[in-house]
Amino acid sequence: MARVVVAGAGAIGASIAYHLALLGADDVVLADAGEIAGGATARAMGGVRQQFSTAAEVRLAQASIRFFEELGAAFFQQVGYLFLATTEAGLAELEKRHAVQSELGVPVEQIDAARLGALVPGLETADVLGGVYCAEDGTAIPGDVTRELVGRAAALGVEVRERTNALGLDRDVLVVACGPSSGRVAAQLGVELPIRPLCRQLVRTTPVAALVDPLPMIVESETGFHFRRRDDALVLAMSEPTPRWGFDEGVDDELAADWLGRLHRRFPVAAGAQIETAWAGLYDMTPDAHPIVGFVGEGVYAACGFSGHGFMQSPAVGRGAAEEILGLTPSLDLSPYRLERFAAGAVFPERVVL
């Protein structure tokens, strides 16, 4: 059987290695230049949702949700995702996405402003025209889930190597799952991947008394401002007004202060909360915000470019990629994510990138 080396021990790489072992691969190495779950995965928000704008992304998310549910409450809190609209155009966009999601079987509900107060006590809704809510969606701690999968993979015989350059290992197949560094790694193999790192910031507040439990992930559709509960605090994030392309992971204090003000206005329950800490991580962005998955060269398989959705899609991608690498009939259609789509002009941008 072929020797498979998976480069990158984040959520995607860990899932692929685990599923390879589950499917019977007996010579798999999971290698990372740093530590397990030490890169973008460690800095991720940890949202898991099915509410995307394109059918392909919805299907990936649906398959992944089932896996997260099987992991159980110790790893996945099914608190729901609530998108709010404050303009007619925003509401129309939510309704358009709702139609796509519902047709595919996602149990997403349209919520009028009157119901929002009951769903999230303390939420400011005076400017909200409506929203959509999916109770199946939820949150997790990406590092915890990734380390669990790595442990399971190791128990099945996968060799795990930290602080190791995967390119220096003997292999028949190399899986490039290095997140924002995937373009650099692929370039050393003579493969050009249209991936750019984008810096994204997160803020954690000081403890907030009397947080409702469960508290959904709350997203302002028009602005992209969103927040979730983590223990007794809240984690905030938002699309930045000026994208910060590159590998610099600096924190912008002005953005953090702005987001805290937005939290106080949208969720007055947290009016006393302050900034406890802030950090930044990297998205591995592609031109259409969809991943690149599939063989991209002789013995080179790509699983990267997830544009901020890698953790939530990792279970489905891990299974499907492992099946393809082993020459099995795939249980999930990954054909929309081939590298060739860019040359052919067959892009279909995903609009819900938080």
N, C-alpha and C positions, 0 to 999 in steps of 0.2 A: 504494500500500500504506500502511496505517495507520502513524503514527509512535508508537512505543512507548517510554515512558520508564520505566525500572526504578529505583525508589527504594531504594537500599541495595546496597552492593557487598560484602556478606558472602557466605557460601557459597551461600545460596539465590538472591540477586539475580544473582550471577555465573553460576550455572548456568542460570538462566532466560535471561539475555542471550545466553549462549553457544548455547543450544539454539534460541533464536529465530533467530540468525544461521545456524545449521546448517540450519534448515528454510526458509531463503530470505528471511527478513525483512531488508529493506535500509535501514530507518530506525529504528535502535534506539539509545537513549542509556542508558548505565549511570551513574547519578549517586549520589554519596554525600556527606552533609554533612561527613564526615571523610575518612579515607583508605581505600583498598582493604583489606579484611580487617582494619580497625582497631578494630572493635567487639567484639561477643560472639564472633565467629569466632576472633579472635586469642587469646582467653582460654579456648577450649574444650579439653576433655580429648583429643579426637581419636579416640574409639572409634568403631568401625564394626561393628555387630552386627545379626543377624537374629533374635535371641532376645527377642521381644516377647510380650506376653500376648494381643494381639488380632490377628486374621487380617489386617485392613487394614494394620496397621503392619508385619507380617511381609512382606506383598507389596511395600510400598514399599522395605523393606530389601533384599529379594531383587533387585529391579531395580537398586538402587543398588550392591550388591556387584559385579555384573557390570561396571559402569562403573569402579569402583575397581580391579578386576583389570586392566582394559585400560590404566589409567594406569601400571601396573607397579610394581615394587619400589622405584623411586626415590621414589614418593609413598605407596604403600600396603604396609604390612608385614602379611602374612596370618599373624599369630601365634596366632590363635584367642582365644576368650573362654571362661573357665571360671567357672561359678557354683557356689558351695559352699553346702551346707545343713548346719546344726548342730542342727536340731530336727526332730522328726517332721512338724510342720506346715510347716516350710520345705521339707522334702524332698517332701511331697505337692504343694506349690505348684509346685515345679520339674517334677515329673512331669506335672502338669496342663498346664503350658506346653509341655513336651516333646511331648505328644500333639498340640497345636495346630500346633506348628512342623513336626513330622514329617509330618503329614497334608498340609502345603503343600509338602513336598519339601526342607525345610531339613535338611542332614546333621548333626543334633545327636545326640550320643551321651550315654547315661547312664553315669556313671563311678562305680564304687564306691570306697570309701575305700582299698582295697588298691592301686588303680591310680593314685591321685593322686600318690603319692610318685615313681613312675616318670615321670609326666607333667611334674611340676614338682619337681625335686630341691630339698630344703631347705624345702619347704612344711610347716608344722605342720598335721597332720591328725588329731591325737588326738581332737578334739571333732567331727570332720566325719563325718556319716552318709552322705554321697554328694554327687553333683554332676552337672552337665550341661556338655558341652563341644562347641563347634562350631569346627572347624579353619578354616573359610572366613572367619570373622570376623577382625577385626584392628584395627590402629591406623594413624593418619596424623598429619601436622602440618596442621591446618586452614588456617592462613595460607598455607602453601606450595601446597596444592591450589587454594585460591581464587585466588591470584595466577596460577597456571598457566591456570586457566579464563578469567580476565580477559584474559590475554595472547592466548589463542586467540580469544576473542571480538573483541578489537581487530583481530587479523589478518584476521578475516572482515568487518570494516567497522563493528563496534560503536563508537560514540563513547563514550569513558570520561571522566567528569568527576569529579574529587575536589573536596571543599570546595564543593559546589554544592547548593543547595536545589532538589530535584527539582520541588517544587510551583511553582516559578517558570518552569519550562520549558514551551514549547508541546508539546502531545501530543494524540493521539487516545485513547490508553490509558495509564493510570498503574498500574504494578505496585507495590503496597505490600509491600516485603520488607525492612523496617527492624528486624526482630527486636523487642527489648523496647520500642522507640520506635514501633512500628507503630500502637498505639492512639492515640497523640498525633497522628501524621500523618494517620490516617484521620479523626480527629475534625475536623480542619481542612477535610475534604471533606464533612462532614455524615454520616459513617458511624461507627457505634458498634461497636467490636470488643471482645469480652470478654477482653482480654489484660492480664495484670499482670506486671510485672517481678519476678523472684525472684533475690536474690543467692545465688550459689553459689561456694564457695571451693575452691581447689586449692593443693597444696603440692608443691614439688619438693625432693628430698633431695640431700644431697651425694653424690658418686660412691660406688657400691657395687662392691666388688671381686668378680670371678668370677661375674657375673650369668649365669644360663643363657640361651642364645640358641637358639631363640626363647623368650621368656617370654610366656605368654598374659596378656591382661587378666584379672585375678583379682578376683572379686566375691563378697563375703559376702552371700548372698541376704537373710538376715534383717536385717542392720544397714545394708546398702547401702554399706559400706566397700569401696573398690576401688582398685586400683593397676595401673599399666602401666610398662613400661620406656620411657625416652626417653634415647637415647644411653647413657651409663654411669650414669645415675641413675634414680630412680623418681618418678613423679608420683602423688599420692594425692588422693582425694576421698571425700566421704561426704555422705549426706543429713543436714542439720543438725537437731538436736532441736527448735529453735524456728525456723520459717521466717522469713527476713528479706525481707519484701516491700518493694519500692520500688527506687529508682535508686541508692541508696548502695552503693558497691562496696568497703566497708571490709573489712579482714582481721581475723579474730578469732584472736589468738595462742593462746588456750586450746584452741580447736578444733584448731589445727595441732599442738599438743603432744599432744593426745589421739590424733590420727590417727597420729602417729609411734610412739606406744606400741602402737597396734593393729598397725602394720606390723611392729614388732620381735617381737610375739607370733606373728603369723600367718606371718611369713617371717624366721626367725632369721638367714638368710644376710645380711640387711640390718641386723643388730643394731648395727653401728657407725655407721650412717647418721644424720645429723642434718638439721635443716631448713636448706636453702640459701636458699630464697625461698618466698614465698606470694603469691598474688594472688586476685582475685575477678572474676567476670563475672556476666552476667545471663541468666537463662532468660526467654523470653517465654511465660509460662504461660497456658493456657486452662483452663476448668473441668473438662474431661475429659482433659487432657494430650494431646490430638490437635490437629494444626494446623488453621488455617482457610485453605482454598485454593479459589479460584473468584471469579467476579464478585460484588461486594458493592454495586455501584452503577453508574450509567451511566458507562462508560469507566473503572471502577476495579476492578482485580483484586487480590485479597489472596493473599499467600503468606507466612504468618506464624503465630505461636503454636505453634512447634514443640516447646516445652516441654523443651528440652535435646537434641532429636534432629535439629535442622536440618542440621547438617553431614553426618551419616551418611545422611540421606534426600535431600540436595540433588540428586544426579544424577537420581533418578527423578522428583522433583517438578519439577525444571527442565525435563525433557523433556515431562512431562504438561502442565504449565502453559503452556509455549510452544505446544504443539499446540492447547490450548483457546483461547488468545489469538488464534491465527491462524485459528480456525474449522475446524481439521482434526479428523479422527476420532482421539480420544485412544487412545494405546497402553496407557494405564493408567487404571483406574477411580479417579477422584478424588472421586466423589460422596459418599463417607462424610465428607468434610471440609468440606462446605458450611456457611456461617454459619447457615443456616436451621435446622440441627439443634438449636440451643439453644432456639429459640422453640418447636420441635415436641416438645421433650423427648426427642429421639432420641440421647441421649448414651450412650457405651459406653466407660467410663474405661479408659485404659491404666494398668496397675499397675506396669510396670517402668520407673520414672523414676529414673535414677541421678544 
